[in-house]
Amino acid sequence: MYTIYQVKADEFDPRFLDALKALFKDKEIEIAVYERDETDYLLRSPANRERLMNAIQDVERNKNIVTPEQDQFQ
């Protein structure tokens, strides 16, 4: 079985470890930890990459900019 968990570091607690133990009972497992880069994840999909690149170009050209009413933030 191959399983990937994407969690925040503060979500690791005894319950999470107990769930892992129950899921992989009596099996040897390997745990690899790395810091996830959200940008790489978002750019992985070609459609999403194109949409994000177009949005960046829009900002650089000051085009299609939406500015919310500021009074709602006060």
C-alpha positions as CSV (number, residue, x, y, z in Angstrom):
1,M,0.0,0.0,0.0
2,Y,1.2,3.5,-0.8
3,T,-0.4,6.5,0.9
4,I,0.5,10.1,1.0
5,Y,-0.7,12.4,3.9
6,Q,-0.5,16.1,3.4
7,V,-0.7,17.6,6.9
8,K,0.5,20.6,8.9
9,A,3.3,19.8,11.4
10,D,1.0,20.7,14.3
11,E,-1.5,18.1,13.2
12,F,0.8,15.3,14.2
13,D,-0.4,14.1,17.5
14,P,-0.9,10.7,19.3
15,R,-4.2,10.2,17.4
16,F,-2.6,10.5,14.0
17,L,0.2,8.1,15.0
18,D,-2.4,5.7,16.4
19,A,-4.3,5.8,13.1
20,L,-1.0,5.0,11.2
21,K,-0.3,2.1,13.5
22,A,-3.8,0.7,13.0
23,L,-3.7,1.2,9.2
24,F,-0.3,-0.5,8.8
25,K,-0.5,-3.0,11.7
26,D,2.4,-5.4,11.9
27,K,4.0,-4.0,8.8
28,E,7.3,-2.1,8.3
29,I,6.7,1.4,7.0
30,E,8.9,4.2,5.8
31,I,8.1,7.8,6.7
32,A,9.6,10.6,4.6
33,V,9.1,14.2,5.6
34,Y,9.6,17.2,3.4
35,E,8.4,20.8,3.3
36,R,5.8,21.2,0.5
37,D,6.1,24.2,-1.8
38,E,2.6,25.4,-2.7
39,T,3.8,27.1,-5.8
40,D,5.2,23.9,-7.3
41,Y,1.9,22.1,-6.4
42,L,-0.2,24.8,-8.0
43,L,1.9,24.9,-11.2
44,R,1.8,21.1,-11.7
45,S,-1.5,21.1,-13.6
46,P,-1.1,22.5,-17.2
47,A,-4.5,24.2,-17.0
48,N,-3.9,25.7,-13.6
49,R,-0.4,26.8,-14.7
50,E,-1.8,28.6,-17.7
51,R,-4.5,30.3,-15.6
52,L,-2.0,31.5,-13.0
53,M,0.4,32.7,-15.6
54,N,-2.4,34.7,-17.3
55,A,-3.3,36.2,-13.9
56,I,0.3,37.3,-13.3
57,Q,0.4,38.9,-16.7
58,D,-2.9,40.7,-15.9
59,V,-1.5,42.1,-12.7
60,E,1.7,43.2,-14.4
61,R,-0.5,45.0,-17.1
62,N,-2.9,46.3,-14.5
63,K,-5.7,44.5,-16.3
64,N,-8.7,42.7,-14.9
65,I,-8.0,43.9,-11.4
66,V,-10.8,43.6,-8.9
67,T,-10.7,45.9,-5.9
68,P,-13.2,45.1,-3.2
69,E,-15.0,47.9,-1.3
70,Q,-12.6,48.8,1.5
71,D,-15.2,49.7,4.1
72,Q,-16.0,46.0,4.6
73,F,-12.5,45.5,6.1
74,Q,-12.8,48.2,8.8
